[in-house]
């Protein structure tokens, strides 16, 4: 497909497409950078206020000791990293963190646990956390590993707003970074979450040594789900000593911006989150990501176990770029 034949954004009132082909997504990646940015910004402005950014805070409520072997993750028990295995945080401590996040400007509070999948007893403890966080006036999100249909319904019953479960990469590259669960396992959890009526948060990680074709495959898969994820986090790999990906070369920042832009065009009504890896990004790269259609970030000094910019640094950048916090959706 030539550049001239690359698909143009649909009219603002047209329903989102769910039949994106790899050829079409590849053609978007291959657009000249100014044209790609123009198209992405046009789509963004058709569906969102261009100066608003959704603010979330992510807390690790159960850290380390995970039996999965995700090659990027310092919480895996398979790797020798500085992350130690801790027990599930007590309810009062989680609510104190949520209250602080709310007071700092977050509208959504995300809770992550390093589990392959939660046991029912553990799930009940998380349900109490969800109820407590919602009582503070925050949107709630959880990432707990794989869920059964019954577990997804239980989380919905206590009011969980979002569930995060990333596809991580393309179907082809996935098996090079994870062997303890399949791509289909992830799709099944997403289906359980969607069937339960919980909003889906699902994206991936780039900079893991994948090719552009793998980034094409990841975006094409996300954009072809029966319903687009309401939130699409695009993570830049945080290279952690002791993990198999610690020595991977850094992804070119412009290629990262292209990935953000293609996600925005193909999933026009989704909130696209500029997620992990911002600690090592220049302010100029982050600014380009916002121009490419990113409209969500994590606020706070840590994302689970990896560094994130301090709130004051983010607030200063948002002020310089004339960005303001988005109200809860």
PEGIFEN-V14720 format. One record per backbone hydrogen bond with DSSP energy under -1.0 kcal/mol. CO is the residue of the C=O (numbers start at 1). NH is the residue of the N-H. Records with the same first field share a line. If there is no record, write none. Layout:
CO->NH + NH
//
This chain:
3->6
11->14
21->25
22->26
23->27
24->28
25->29
26->30
28->31
32->36
33->37
34->38
35->39
36->40
37->41
38->42
39->43
40->44
41->45
42->46
44->47 + 48
49->52
51->324
53->326
54->297
55->107 + 108
56->299
57->110
59->112
61->89
62->114
63->86
66->77
70->73
71->245
73->76
75->66
76->79
79->81
90->94
91->95
92->96
93->97
94->98
95->99
96->100
97->101
98->102
99->103
100->104
101->106
102->105
107->139
108->57
109->141
110->59
111->143
112->61 + 62
113->115
116->146
119->123
120->124
121->125
122->126
123->127
124->128
125->129
126->130
127->131
128->132
129->133
130->134
131->135
133->136 + 138
134->137
139->109
140->162
141->111
142->164
143->113
148->152
149->153
150->154
151->155
152->156
153->157
154->158
155->160
156->159
161->199
162->142
163->201
167->169
168->205
170->174
173->176
174->177 + 178
177->71
182->186
183->187
184->188
185->189
186->190
187->191
188->192
189->193
190->194
191->195
192->196
193->198
194->197
199->163
200->230 + 231
201->165
203->167 + 168
204->235
206->237
211->215
212->216
213->217
214->218
215->219
216->220
217->221
218->222
219->223
222->225
230->271
231->202
232->273
233->204
234->275
235->206
240->243
243->246
245->248
252->256
253->257
254->258
255->259
256->260
257->261
258->262
259->263
260->264
261->265
262->266
263->267
267->270
271->232
272->295
273->234 + 275
276->236
277->280
278->281
282->286
283->287
284->288
285->289
286->290
287->291
288->292
289->294
290->293
295->54
296->274
297->56
301->308
303->305 + 306
306->303
310->314
311->315
312->316
313->317
314->318
315->319
316->320
317->321
318->323
319->322
324->53
//
